[in-house]
Amino acid sequence: SQLNHIGTVFRSICHWMIRNLFLMLGPDALSIQSIIGAGSALMRNPVLQHELRQCIRDQLVLNDHCDSAYGAALFASMQ
């Protein structure tokens, strides 16, 4: 059915978004043990959460009390 194909395409987009994120982080991404997730895109998208959890072996902590700007600032402060 058409709806099933849309779901497959959406899951593939989520998969490649996460994969591209880890490629942009470079070789150091392999040493990431956990991630604090922030922002409405991640909070509202269980498929994106699933794909991210697969990359980091389920070590995802979701923080729904902040937005993506907080997450970006937290990442920048750790560099």
N, C-alpha and C positions, 0 to 999 in steps of 0.2 A: 504494500500500500504506500501511497505518497507520504503519509505521516511517518511511517517507519523509516523511509529514506531521509526525511528531514532530521529525525533523531540521530541517525547514523552520521550525517554531515555535521550536526551540532557537536556530537561527542568528539569527532575527529578534529574540529576546530579547537575545542577545549584542550585536547591532547597536545596539539601542535603549539598552542599558545604557551602551555607550561613547558614543553620541550624547548621552545625558543628562548624562554626566560632563562632556563638553566644553561643554554648555549651562550647567551649573552654574559652570564656570570663567569664563564670560563672554567678552567680546571678546578678552581677552588670550590665550585658548586658540588663537587663530589664529596667534600668533607662536611657539608651541611647536615646536621643531625636533627634539627627541628626548625620549624618556621612559625612565626606569629602572624596569622592572617588577619588583615584589616581591609576595610573598604566594602562598599555595597556590592560590587561585582562578584566578589568572592563569597560574601555572606549570603547572597540571594541565589547562588548557583551551585546546587549540590553536585552537578556533573564536573564543574571546575574544581570543586573541593576534592572529589574522588580522584581526578587525574593528578592533582598536586599530592595527595596522600600516597599515591602509588610511587611517585618519584622519591619521596622522603621516608618511605616505610612507616606510614601512619603517624609520624611525629608532627602533626599540625595542630596548633592551638589557635582557635578562632577567637578574636576579640571584637565582639559586635558593639562595643562601647566607644569605638573610635572610627575615623574615616581613613581613606587611603593616604591623605597628606600626613597623618600621624605615622603611618607605616613607613612612608618615604623618609620622614625626618628621623625615625628610629634607625633605619638602615644607614642613613648618611652619618649619624652620630657614631655608628660602630665602625666606620671606615677609618 
